[in-house]
Amino acid sequence: MKYSLLSIAVLASSCSPAEVEQSKPWVSFPIDNQVTVQLPATPLEMPASALAPFISDNPQASKAKAFITDDQAGTYVIVTVPMDPRLELQLPREIKPADRTPYYRRYVELLLTKTKGELLHQSLRTEGNVDFLTIKYRAPSPWLRISEQKYLDTFMLTRTHTLYQLYFTPKDEAGNTYAAQCLRFFNVTIPKEYQPRVH
């Protein structure tokens, strides 16, 4: 999956330190047999509830997986949540185009409510028949008594009933210095056989 110039402009307002960091080799990490991401180091697996507490309301939360790693640019978190196949008709690619915007609006509202966050920007793009919702928001840190700026790229593969959430929390206070790392992390690879069919 490749980002459009508009997406890059939204995320990348200053990339000088990131360009230096980009010269270091990253690793390909297969989240599962459907999605591969690029990371600065192989992540550690942790309980999903520790990294994304707000997913606890999901009936499938006990089956969720989470991974984390970091570098001098920020913290990278991956969360996958299996969805109930019986709810397939409620998944975004099965919803009429006119109804998808309200669907994602509710998703953002739930995220902000659970994290006590403030929305800074959001965008929706469709690539390879997959909807990608990118959210930039500020929320209290679950571990520190500070407010952090975060980026979330989330998408769902309806053929395998899996929700993916990629979180990047930059270590610079402004939240945009390491945009290149964020883009590289969010630029996932999905084999065509796992991409939703067009109806």
C-alpha positions as a Markdown table, in Angstrom:
| # | Residue | x | y | z |
|---|---|---|---|---|
| 1 | Met | 0.0 | 0.0 | 0.0 |
| 2 | Lys | 1.3 | 3.5 | -0.9 |
| 3 | Tyr | 0.4 | 6.8 | 0.6 |
| 4 | Ser | -0.9 | 9.6 | -1.6 |
| 5 | Leu | 0.8 | 13.0 | -1.8 |
| 6 | Leu | -2.0 | 14.4 | 0.3 |
| 7 | Ser | -1.5 | 11.8 | 3.0 |
| 8 | Ile | 2.2 | 12.6 | 3.1 |
| 9 | Ala | 1.5 | 16.3 | 3.3 |
| 10 | Val | -0.8 | 15.8 | 6.3 |
| 11 | Leu | 1.7 | 13.7 | 8.2 |
| 12 | Ala | 5.0 | 15.2 | 7.1 |
| 13 | Ser | 5.6 | 18.8 | 8.2 |
| 14 | Ser | 9.2 | 18.4 | 9.2 |
| 15 | Cys | 11.3 | 15.4 | 8.3 |
| 16 | Ser | 14.9 | 16.4 | 8.9 |
| 17 | Pro | 15.7 | 14.1 | 11.9 |
| 18 | Ala | 13.7 | 11.4 | 10.3 |
| 19 | Glu | 15.8 | 11.4 | 7.1 |
| 20 | Val | 18.8 | 10.5 | 9.3 |
| 21 | Glu | 16.9 | 7.8 | 11.1 |
| 22 | Gln | 15.6 | 6.4 | 7.7 |
| 23 | Ser | 19.2 | 5.4 | 6.8 |
| 24 | Lys | 19.2 | 2.7 | 9.5 |
| 25 | Pro | 18.0 | -0.7 | 8.3 |
| 26 | Trp | 14.5 | -1.7 | 9.3 |
| 27 | Val | 13.0 | -5.2 | 9.5 |
| 28 | Ser | 9.9 | -6.7 | 7.8 |
| 29 | Phe | 7.6 | -8.0 | 10.4 |
| 30 | Pro | 4.7 | -10.3 | 9.4 |
| 31 | Ile | 1.9 | -9.6 | 11.8 |
| 32 | Asp | 0.2 | -12.7 | 10.4 |
| 33 | Asn | -0.1 | -14.3 | 7.0 |
| 34 | Gln | -2.1 | -11.4 | 5.7 |
| 35 | Val | -0.3 | -8.2 | 6.7 |
| 36 | Thr | 3.4 | -7.2 | 6.8 |
| 37 | Val | 4.8 | -4.0 | 8.2 |
| 38 | Gln | 8.2 | -2.3 | 8.4 |
| 39 | Leu | 9.7 | -1.6 | 11.9 |
| 40 | Pro | 13.0 | -0.4 | 13.3 |
| 41 | Ala | 13.3 | -3.6 | 15.3 |
| 42 | Thr | 11.5 | -6.9 | 15.8 |
| 43 | Pro | 8.7 | -6.1 | 18.3 |
| 44 | Leu | 7.8 | -7.9 | 21.5 |
| 45 | Glu | 4.4 | -9.4 | 22.0 |
| 46 | Met | 2.4 | -8.1 | 24.9 |
| 47 | Pro | -1.2 | -8.4 | 26.3 |
| 48 | Ala | -3.4 | -6.3 | 24.0 |
| 49 | Ser | -5.2 | -4.9 | 27.0 |
| 50 | Ala | -2.0 | -3.3 | 28.2 |
| 51 | Leu | -1.3 | -1.5 | 24.9 |
| 52 | Ala | -4.9 | -0.7 | 23.8 |
| 53 | Pro | -7.1 | -0.7 | 27.0 |
| 54 | Phe | -10.2 | 0.6 | 25.1 |
| 55 | Ile | -10.6 | -2.7 | 23.2 |
| 56 | Ser | -11.7 | -4.4 | 26.4 |
| 57 | Asp | -15.3 | -3.7 | 25.4 |
| 58 | Asn | -14.9 | -5.8 | 22.3 |
| 59 | Pro | -16.4 | -9.4 | 22.7 |
| 60 | Gln | -13.3 | -10.7 | 20.9 |
| 61 | Ala | -10.8 | -8.8 | 23.1 |
| 62 | Ser | -9.5 | -12.0 | 24.7 |
| 63 | Lys | -8.3 | -13.1 | 21.2 |
| 64 | Ala | -6.6 | -9.9 | 20.4 |
| 65 | Lys | -2.8 | -9.7 | 19.9 |
| 66 | Ala | -0.5 | -6.8 | 20.4 |
| 67 | Phe | 3.2 | -6.0 | 19.6 |
| 68 | Ile | 5.4 | -3.1 | 20.6 |
| 69 | Thr | 8.9 | -1.7 | 19.8 |
| 70 | Asp | 10.5 | 1.7 | 19.8 |
| 71 | Asp | 13.5 | 3.7 | 18.7 |
| 72 | Gln | 14.7 | 7.3 | 19.1 |
| 73 | Ala | 11.8 | 8.5 | 16.9 |
| 74 | Gly | 8.9 | 7.0 | 18.9 |
| 75 | Thr | 6.9 | 4.0 | 19.9 |
| 76 | Tyr | 5.3 | 1.6 | 17.5 |
| 77 | Val | 2.3 | -0.5 | 18.5 |
| 78 | Ile | 0.4 | -3.1 | 16.5 |
| 79 | Val | -3.0 | -4.5 | 17.7 |
| 80 | Thr | -5.0 | -7.1 | 15.9 |
| 81 | Val | -8.6 | -8.0 | 16.9 |
| 82 | Pro | -10.5 | -10.9 | 15.3 |
| 83 | Met | -14.0 | -9.9 | 14.5 |
| 84 | Asp | -17.1 | -12.1 | 14.9 |
| 85 | Pro | -17.8 | -13.5 | 11.4 |
| 86 | Arg | -21.5 | -13.2 | 12.2 |
| 87 | Leu | -21.1 | -9.4 | 12.1 |
| 88 | Glu | -19.6 | -9.5 | 8.6 |
| 89 | Leu | -22.4 | -7.4 | 7.1 |
| 90 | Gln | -21.6 | -4.6 | 9.5 |
| 91 | Leu | -18.0 | -4.4 | 8.4 |
| 92 | Pro | -17.0 | -1.3 | 6.3 |
| 93 | Arg | -16.5 | -2.9 | 2.9 |
| 94 | Glu | -20.0 | -4.5 | 3.2 |
| 95 | Ile | -21.6 | -1.1 | 4.0 |
| 96 | Lys | -23.0 | 1.1 | 1.2 |
| 97 | Pro | -20.6 | 3.9 | 0.2 |
| 98 | Ala | -23.0 | 6.5 | 1.5 |
| 99 | Asp | -23.1 | 4.9 | 4.9 |
| 100 | Arg | -19.3 | 4.4 | 5.4 |
| 101 | Thr | -18.6 | 8.0 | 6.6 |
| 102 | Pro | -21.0 | 7.7 | 9.5 |
| 103 | Tyr | -19.6 | 4.3 | 10.3 |
| 104 | Tyr | -16.1 | 5.7 | 10.6 |
| 105 | Arg | -17.3 | 8.8 | 12.5 |
| 106 | Arg | -18.7 | 6.5 | 15.2 |
| 107 | Tyr | -15.3 | 4.6 | 15.3 |
| 108 | Val | -13.5 | 7.9 | 15.9 |
| 109 | Glu | -16.0 | 9.0 | 18.5 |
| 110 | Leu | -15.5 | 5.7 | 20.4 |
| 111 | Leu | -11.7 | 6.0 | 20.3 |
| 112 | Leu | -11.8 | 9.6 | 21.6 |
| 113 | Thr | -14.2 | 8.7 | 24.3 |
| 114 | Lys | -12.3 | 5.7 | 25.5 |
| 115 | Thr | -8.9 | 7.4 | 25.4 |
| 116 | Lys | -10.2 | 10.8 | 26.6 |
| 117 | Gly | -8.6 | 12.2 | 23.5 |
| 118 | Glu | -8.8 | 15.3 | 21.3 |
| 119 | Leu | -9.1 | 14.8 | 17.6 |
| 120 | Leu | -6.5 | 16.8 | 15.6 |
| 121 | His | -7.0 | 15.3 | 12.1 |
| 122 | Gln | -8.5 | 12.4 | 10.3 |
| 123 | Ser | -8.6 | 11.1 | 6.8 |
| 124 | Leu | -10.0 | 8.1 | 5.0 |
| 125 | Arg | -8.5 | 6.5 | 1.9 |
| 126 | Thr | -9.2 | 3.3 | -0.1 |
| 127 | Glu | -6.4 | 1.4 | -1.6 |
| 128 | Gly | -6.5 | -2.1 | -3.0 |
| 129 | Asn | -10.2 | -2.4 | -2.0 |
| 130 | Val | -9.2 | -1.7 | 1.7 |
| 131 | Asp | -10.3 | 1.3 | 3.6 |
| 132 | Phe | -7.6 | 3.0 | 5.7 |
| 133 | Leu | -8.7 | 5.4 | 8.5 |
| 134 | Thr | -5.8 | 7.6 | 9.7 |
| 135 | Ile | -6.3 | 9.5 | 12.9 |
| 136 | Lys | -4.1 | 12.1 | 14.5 |
| 137 | Tyr | -5.1 | 12.8 | 18.1 |
| 138 | Arg | -3.9 | 13.9 | 21.5 |
| 139 | Ala | -4.6 | 11.9 | 24.6 |
| 140 | Pro | -3.3 | 11.3 | 28.2 |
| 141 | Ser | -0.6 | 8.7 | 28.3 |
| 142 | Pro | -1.7 | 5.4 | 30.0 |
| 143 | Trp | 1.7 | 5.3 | 31.8 |
| 144 | Leu | 2.8 | 8.9 | 32.2 |
| 145 | Arg | 1.0 | 11.9 | 33.6 |
| 146 | Ile | 1.4 | 13.8 | 30.3 |
| 147 | Ser | -0.7 | 14.3 | 27.2 |
| 148 | Glu | 0.8 | 12.6 | 24.0 |
| 149 | Gln | 0.2 | 13.2 | 20.4 |
| 150 | Lys | -0.5 | 9.9 | 18.6 |
| 151 | Tyr | -1.2 | 8.6 | 15.1 |
| 152 | Leu | -3.4 | 5.7 | 14.4 |
| 153 | Asp | -3.8 | 3.9 | 11.1 |
| 154 | Thr | -6.6 | 1.3 | 11.2 |
| 155 | Phe | -8.2 | -1.0 | 8.7 |
| 156 | Met | -10.2 | -4.2 | 8.4 |
| 157 | Leu | -9.8 | -7.3 | 6.2 |
| 158 | Thr | -13.3 | -8.5 | 5.8 |
| 159 | Arg | -12.3 | -11.8 | 4.1 |
| 160 | Thr | -10.6 | -12.9 | 7.3 |
| 161 | His | -12.6 | -10.8 | 9.8 |
| 162 | Thr | -9.6 | -9.1 | 11.3 |
| 163 | Leu | -9.2 | -5.5 | 12.6 |
| 164 | Tyr | -5.7 | -4.0 | 12.5 |
| 165 | Gln | -4.6 | -0.9 | 14.5 |
| 166 | Leu | -1.2 | 0.6 | 14.0 |
| 167 | Tyr | -0.2 | 3.2 | 16.6 |
| 168 | Phe | 2.8 | 5.6 | 16.3 |
| 169 | Thr | 3.6 | 7.8 | 19.3 |
| 170 | Pro | 6.5 | 10.2 | 18.4 |
| 171 | Lys | 8.9 | 11.2 | 21.0 |
| 172 | Asp | 9.1 | 14.8 | 20.0 |
| 173 | Glu | 6.7 | 17.2 | 21.7 |
| 174 | Ala | 5.3 | 18.7 | 18.5 |
| 175 | Gly | 4.4 | 15.3 | 17.2 |
| 176 | Asn | 5.5 | 15.7 | 13.6 |
| 177 | Thr | 9.3 | 15.6 | 13.5 |
| 178 | Tyr | 9.4 | 11.9 | 12.7 |
| 179 | Ala | 6.7 | 11.8 | 10.1 |
| 180 | Ala | 8.9 | 9.7 | 7.8 |
| 181 | Gln | 9.0 | 6.9 | 10.3 |
| 182 | Cys | 5.2 | 7.1 | 10.8 |
| 183 | Leu | 4.7 | 6.8 | 7.0 |
| 184 | Arg | 7.1 | 3.9 | 6.7 |
| 185 | Phe | 5.3 | 2.0 | 9.5 |
| 186 | Phe | 1.9 | 2.7 | 8.1 |
| 187 | Asn | 2.9 | 1.6 | 4.6 |
| 188 | Val | 1.7 | -2.0 | 5.0 |
| 189 | Thr | 1.8 | -4.9 | 2.5 |
| 190 | Ile | -1.3 | -7.0 | 2.0 |
| 191 | Pro | -1.3 | -9.8 | -0.6 |
| 192 | Lys | -4.1 | -9.5 | -3.1 |
| 193 | Glu | -5.7 | -12.7 | -2.1 |
| 194 | Tyr | -6.6 | -11.2 | 1.3 |
| 195 | Gln | -7.9 | -7.9 | 0.0 |
| 196 | Pro | -11.7 | -7.6 | -0.1 |
| 197 | Arg | -13.5 | -8.4 | -3.3 |
| 198 | Val | -15.3 | -5.6 | -5.0 |
| 199 | His | -19.1 | -6.2 | -5.0 |
